[in-house]
Amino acid sequence: MNIFEINGGKKLSGELVPQGAKNEALQVLCAVLLTPKKVIIDNVPNIIDVNKLIDLLASMGVKVEKLGEEKYSFEANEVDVDYLISDEFKEKGSSLRGSIMILGPLLARFGKGYMPKPGGDKIGRRRLDTHFIGFEKLGAHFHYDSKEFFYEVKADRLKGTYMHLDEASVTGTANIVMAAALAEGKTTIYNAACEPYLQQLCKMINSMGGKISGIGSNMIVIEGVDELQGCQHRILPDMIEIGSFIGLAAMTGSEITIKNVSYPDLGIIPDTFRKLGIKIELQGDDLYIPAQDHYEIESYIDGSIMTISDAPWPGFTPDLLSIILVVATQARGSVLIHQKMFESRLFFVDKLIDMGAKIILCDPHRATVIGIDKEYPLRGISMSSPDIRAGVSLLIAALSAEGKSQISNISQIDRGYQNIDARLKNIGADITRM
């Protein structure tokens, strides 16, 4: 098992370039199955989850060619759908949650799709009902083998319809959009997810000859077409990594510039960090975070404690709530962190408490952080990364802490962050992969 060893307490300085967005990559890579034509995708992040999906596509018969460091060509003109019932596929598909999004395009183009129960972070219940209810509304037949944990969907021909999603699931919306893109007639999806990465998927399908309107709203309308063509697509910078770097600068009192952030696609992320007192300046399309010895959490007008919670886009993304929590430990003032969307994502706070943070875990969804205003640094400890986002939060805490920390199970971090140790070394971090 690989381990990060970190000697913390060092100020960092320099520029960081965010990787391509993990969550977008998982969607648009599945979309290559919608057409037999060549699709070229640029700014693909070199991370475990994305590489697993690329390998899975290749195993299904998709011709994959690496054109550059972050650029790939995909040609899905000889897909073997029956591979999906093989033991090898069951093993590969179950190791990656994003693999669920191959079902929509397979169902639309080949009339069938199979999937083992997908993996991913252990952050509470992550049901898949929205995906399959949507497929059924489009006319598919769904079967679930509860003994084998195996999903099956089949349809002679999908037909457009109106549907109101029971939750604004991002992957659920993406899967249904891809299925509807080749369905007969018009599909209207209400209460659809509308985050930038879903918008990117819709724009990509339109560039392939699809007819999707309402992009960026919670009502998406898809006019099904008979076939889709190839295209070229560039993935957005990863907003979660950008938010992580903002938190890193604040916690370590460092001067950092984050390059080429696609600021209009960040939504309320910068302003949410500003609520913690973090100074952020927009310079062109770069974010400049000056070194700050102190930052103070805002209060509400009536003086009551600030609450920061997650919500579907354009609300604050749940993937950054753990970063906000860690950053608040060194702020002046207190904040209530309310994790509404997942019930097991705050359980990593015990490690922060061991490091000296003042946190009250109220219940699985809420934690109150009493900022220590950098009166004393966190102390280095040995810990394990429970999931991608908590792992990076602990890494940020360790970089700000006094003394040596060790983080094990760092494959969780590698699932979502590209060469993170090398990139942090470039700006002065003392981090070693062991």
C-alpha positions in Angstrom: 0.0 0.0 0.0 1.4 3.4 -0.9 1.7 6.1 1.7 2.2 9.9 1.6 4.7 11.2 4.2 4.3 14.9 4.7 6.4 17.3 6.7 4.0 20.1 7.3 4.0 23.7 8.3 5.7 25.0 5.2 4.5 28.0 3.2 4.0 27.2 -0.5 4.3 29.5 -3.5 3.7 29.3 -7.2 1.2 28.3 -9.9 -1.1 25.3 -10.1 -2.9 24.3 -13.3 -6.1 22.3 -12.6 -6.5 19.0 -14.3 -9.4 18.1 -16.6 -12.6 17.5 -14.6 -13.0 13.9 -13.4 -16.8 14.0 -13.2 -17.1 15.4 -16.8 -14.6 12.9 -18.1 -16.6 10.0 -16.8 -19.7 11.3 -18.6 -18.2 12.2 -22.0 -16.1 9.0 -22.2 -19.3 7.0 -21.9 -20.9 9.2 -24.7 -18.4 7.9 -27.3 -20.6 4.7 -27.3 -23.4 6.7 -29.0 -21.7 6.7 -32.4 -19.5 4.4 -34.5 -17.6 7.5 -35.7 -14.4 8.8 -34.3 -14.6 11.0 -31.2 -11.6 13.0 -30.0 -11.5 14.2 -26.4 -8.9 16.6 -25.0 -7.8 17.5 -21.4 -8.5 14.0 -20.1 -7.2 13.7 -16.6 -4.6 10.9 -15.9 -6.3 9.5 -12.8 -7.3 6.0 -11.7 -11.0 6.2 -12.2 -10.7 7.7 -15.7 -8.0 5.3 -16.7 -10.2 2.4 -15.5 -13.1 3.6 -17.7 -10.8 4.0 -20.7 -9.6 0.4 -20.2 -13.2 -0.8 -19.8 -14.2 0.8 -23.1 -11.2 -0.8 -24.9 -12.2 -4.2 -23.4 -15.7 -3.7 -24.9 -14.1 -3.2 -28.4 -13.8 0.5 -28.6 -10.7 1.5 -30.5 -8.7 3.8 -28.2 -5.7 5.8 -29.4 -3.7 8.1 -27.2 -2.9 11.2 -29.3 -1.1 13.2 -26.6 -0.5 13.5 -22.9 -4.2 14.3 -22.2 -5.8 13.7 -25.7 -7.5 10.5 -26.9 -9.3 9.2 -29.9 -12.2 6.8 -29.5 -14.0 4.8 -32.2 -16.9 2.6 -31.1 -17.6 0.8 -34.4 -17.0 -2.7 -33.2 -18.5 -2.8 -29.7 -19.0 -6.3 -28.2 -22.1 -5.9 -26.1 -22.0 -9.5 -25.0 -18.7 -8.8 -23.3 -20.9 -7.2 -20.6 -22.0 -10.6 -19.3 -18.5 -11.9 -18.9 -16.8 -12.4 -15.6 -14.0 -10.0 -16.6 -16.5 -7.2 -17.2 -18.3 -7.9 -13.9 -14.9 -7.4 -12.1 -14.0 -4.3 -14.0 -17.4 -2.7 -14.0 -17.9 -3.2 -10.3 -14.7 -1.4 -9.4 -15.9 2.0 -10.8 -19.1 3.9 -10.1 -18.9 5.9 -13.3 -19.3 2.7 -15.3 -23.0 2.9 -14.7 -23.2 5.6 -17.4 -22.4 3.2 -20.2 -25.9 1.8 -19.9 -27.7 4.8 -21.5 -25.7 4.9 -24.7 -25.7 1.0 -25.0 -29.4 0.8 -24.5 -30.0 3.6 -27.1 -27.7 2.2 -29.8 -27.8 -1.6 -29.2 -31.0 -2.1 -27.4 -29.5 -3.7 -24.3 -27.0 -3.1 -21.5 -25.7 -5.0 -18.5 -24.0 -3.7 -15.4 -22.7 -5.2 -12.0 -23.3 -3.1 -8.9 -20.8 -0.3 -9.4 -18.2 0.7 -6.8 -17.0 4.1 -5.8 -16.6 6.0 -2.6 -18.2 4.6 0.6 -20.0 7.8 1.6 -23.5 6.5 2.4 -26.4 5.3 0.3 -26.0 6.1 -3.4 -29.1 4.5 -5.0 -29.4 4.0 -8.7 -33.2 4.0 -9.0 -33.3 7.3 -10.9 -31.3 5.8 -13.8 -33.6 2.7 -14.2 -36.9 4.5 -13.7 -35.8 6.9 -16.4 -35.0 4.0 -18.8 -38.3 2.4 -18.0 -40.2 5.6 -18.9 -38.4 5.5 -22.2 -39.7 2.0 -22.8 -37.0 -0.2 -21.6 -37.5 -3.4 -19.6 -35.4 -3.6 -16.4 -34.3 -6.6 -14.4 -32.2 -6.8 -11.3 -30.6 -10.1 -10.1 -30.4 -9.5 -6.3 -28.2 -12.6 -5.8 -25.6 -11.6 -8.4 -26.1 -7.8 -7.9 -26.5 -7.6 -11.7 -28.6 -5.1 -13.6 -30.1 -5.7 -17.1 -31.9 -3.3 -19.4 -33.4 -4.1 -22.8 -35.5 -2.3 -25.4 -36.5 -2.8 -29.0 -36.8 0.9 -29.5 -36.8 3.7 -27.0 -39.6 6.3 -27.3 -39.5 9.9 -26.0 -41.6 10.8 -23.1 -42.0 13.3 -20.3 -40.5 12.5 -16.9 -40.0 14.2 -13.6 -36.9 12.9 -11.9 -37.3 11.9 -8.2 -33.9 13.5 -7.5 -31.7 15.7 -9.5 -29.1 13.0 -10.0 -26.1 14.1 -12.1 -25.2 10.6 -13.3 -28.9 9.7 -13.6 -29.6 12.7 -15.8 -26.5 12.0 -17.9 -27.5 8.4 -18.5 -31.1 9.3 -19.4 -30.0 12.2 -21.7 -27.7 9.8 -23.6 -30.4 7.2 -23.9 -32.9 9.8 -25.1 -30.5 11.3 -27.7 -31.2 8.3 -30.0 -34.8 7.6 -28.9 -37.8 8.1 -31.1 -39.5 11.5 -30.6 -39.2 14.1 -27.9 -38.1 13.5 -24.3 -38.6 16.1 -21.6 -36.6 15.7 -18.3 -37.8 17.9 -15.5 -35.8 18.3 -12.2 -32.8 17.4 -14.3 -29.3 18.1 -13.0 -27.8 21.1 -14.6 -24.2 21.3 -13.4 -21.5 22.5 -15.8 -20.3 19.0 -16.5 -23.8 17.9 -17.5 -24.0 21.0 -19.7 -20.8 19.9 -21.3 -22.2 16.5 -22.1 -25.3 18.0 -23.8 -23.1 20.4 -25.8 -20.9 17.5 -26.9 -24.0 15.5 -28.0 -25.3 18.5 -29.9 -21.9 18.8 -31.7 -22.4 15.1 -32.7 -25.7 16.0 -34.4 -28.0 15.7 -31.3 -30.9 18.1 -30.6 -30.9 19.1 -26.9 -32.3 22.3 -25.6 -32.7 23.8 -22.1 -29.0 23.2 -21.4 -28.1 24.8 -18.0 -31.7 24.6 -16.7 -33.6 21.9 -14.8 -35.8 21.1 -17.8 -33.9 19.5 -20.6 -35.7 18.7 -23.9 -34.2 16.1 -26.2 -35.4 15.6 -29.8 -34.2 12.1 -30.6 -32.2 11.6 -33.8 -31.5 8.4 -35.9 -27.8 8.6 -35.6 -24.9 10.7 -34.2 -21.6 11.6 -35.8 -18.1 12.0 -34.4 -16.8 15.2 -32.8 -14.0 16.9 -30.9 -14.5 17.9 -27.3 -12.4 19.5 -24.6 -13.1 18.8 -20.9 -13.4 21.7 -18.5 -10.9 22.3 -15.6 -11.9 20.4 -12.5 -13.8 22.7 -10.1 -13.2 20.4 -7.2 -9.5 20.6 -7.6 -9.7 24.3 -8.0 -11.6 24.5 -4.7 -9.1 22.2 -3.1 -6.2 24.5 -4.1 -8.1 27.5 -2.7 -8.3 25.7 0.6 -4.7 24.6 0.5 -3.5 28.2 0.1 -5.6 29.4 3.0 -4.6 26.6 5.4 -0.9 27.0 4.7 -0.9 30.8 4.5 0.5 30.6 1.0 0.5 32.7 -2.1 -0.8 30.6 -5.0 -2.2 31.3 -8.4 -4.6 28.8 -10.0 -4.4 29.0 -13.8 -7.1 28.8 -16.4 -10.1 28.1 -14.1 -13.0 28.7 -16.5 -14.4 31.1 -13.9 -18.0 31.3 -15.2 -18.3 27.6 -14.6 -17.3 27.8 -10.9 -20.7 29.0 -9.8 -20.8 30.0 -6.1 -17.6 28.1 -5.2 -15.3 31.2 -4.9 -17.9 33.2 -2.9 -18.4 30.3 -0.5 -14.7 30.3 0.3 -14.9 34.1 0.7 -17.5 33.5 3.4 -14.7 32.0 5.4 -12.7 35.2 5.0 -10.4 33.9 2.2 -9.2 36.6 -0.2 -9.6 35.5 -3.8 -8.8 37.8 -6.8 -9.8 37.1 -10.4 -7.0 37.9 -12.8 -8.1 37.2 -16.3 -9.2 33.6 -16.0 -6.8 32.9 -13.1 -7.5 32.9 -9.4 -4.9 34.6 -7.2 -5.0 33.7 -3.5 -2.6 36.0 -1.5 -0.9 34.8 1.6 -3.1 35.4 4.7 -2.0 34.9 8.3 -5.7 35.0 9.4 -9.1 34.7 7.9 -12.4 35.2 9.6 -15.7 33.4 9.1 -18.7 35.7 8.3 -21.8 35.7 10.5 -25.4 36.2 9.4 -26.8 39.7 9.7 -28.4 38.9 13.1 -25.1 37.6 14.4 -26.0 33.9 14.3 -23.5 31.3 13.2 -22.9 30.8 9.5 -24.2 27.6 8.0 -22.6 26.1 4.8 -24.5 23.3 3.2 -24.4 21.4 -0.1 -27.2 21.4 -2.7 -27.7 20.3 -6.3 -26.2 22.8 -8.8 -26.2 25.8 -8.8 -25.9 25.2 -5.0 -22.6 24.4 -3.4 -21.2 21.0 -4.5 -21.0 18.3 -1.9 -17.5 17.3 -3.1 -16.0 20.5 -1.6 -17.8 20.4 1.8 -15.0 18.4 3.4 -12.5 21.0 2.1 -14.6 23.8 3.6 -14.7 22.0 6.9 -10.9 21.5 7.1 -10.3 25.2 6.1 -12.7 26.3 8.8 -10.6 24.6 11.5 -7.9 27.4 11.2 -10.3 30.3 10.7 -11.4 32.9 13.3 -15.0 32.1 14.2 -17.4 29.2 14.0 -19.4 27.5 11.2 -22.0 24.8 11.0 -21.3 22.3 8.1 -24.4 20.6 6.9 -23.8 17.7 4.6 -27.3 17.0 3.3 -26.7 14.7 0.3 -24.6 11.9 1.9 -24.8 10.5 5.4 -21.3 9.1 5.8 -19.1 11.9 4.5 -18.3 13.6 7.7 -16.9 10.6 9.6 -13.3 11.6 8.7 -13.5 14.4 11.3 -12.2 12.1 14.1 -8.8 12.4 12.4 -8.9 16.2 12.4 -9.8 16.1 16.1 -6.8 13.9 16.7 -4.7 16.6 14.9 -6.0 19.3 17.3 -9.0 20.7 15.5 -12.1 21.7 17.5 -15.0 20.0 15.9 -18.3 18.7 17.3 -19.9 16.0 15.1 -23.6 16.6 15.8 -24.9 13.7 13.7 -24.0 12.0 10.4 -25.0 15.1 8.5 -23.8 18.1 10.6 -20.6 19.2 12.2 -19.8 22.4 14.1 -16.3 23.7 13.6 -14.8 26.1 16.1 -12.0 27.9 14.4 -8.7 28.1 16.3 -7.6 31.2 14.3 -4.1 29.7 13.8 -3.3 30.2 17.5 -1.6 26.8 17.4 -1.0 24.6 14.4 -2.6 21.2 13.9 -0.2 18.4 14.7 1.0 15.6 12.4 -0.5 12.1 12.9 -0.8 8.9 11.0 -4.2 8.4 9.3 -5.9 6.7 6.4 -7.8 8.2 3.5 -11.5 7.0 3.5 -12.5 8.4 0.1 -11.3 10.8 -2.6 -12.4 14.2 -1.1 -11.8 13.4 2.6 -8.4 12.1 1.5 -7.4 15.4 0.0 -8.9 17.3 2.9 -6.6 15.3 5.2 -3.7 16.0 2.9 -4.4 19.7 3.1 -4.6 19.5 6.9 -1.2 17.6 7.0 0.5 20.2 4.8 -0.5 22.9 7.3 0.3 20.8 10.4 3.4 20.9 12.6 5.6 17.8 12.3 5.3 14.7 10.3 2.1 13.1 9.0 1.5 9.9 7.2 -1.6 9.2 5.0 -2.2 5.6 3.9 -4.7 4.3 1.4 -3.7 7.1 -1.0 -5.0 5.2 -4.0 -8.3 6.8 -3.0 -6.7 10.2 -3.6 -5.1 9.0 -6.8 -8.6 8.1 -8.1 -9.4 11.8 -8.4 -6.2 13.9 -8.3 -3.6 13.7 -11.0 0.1 13.4 -9.8 -0.9 15.4 -6.8 2.4 14.8 -4.9 4.6 16.0 -7.8 2.5 19.1 -8.4 2.6 20.0 -4.8 6.3 19.5 -4.6 6.7 22.0 -7.5 5.3 24.7 -5.2 7.4 23.8 -2.2 5.5 21.0 -0.4 7.6 18.4 1.5 5.7 15.3 0.5 7.0 11.9 -0.3 5.2 8.9 -1.8 6.4 5.8 0.0 
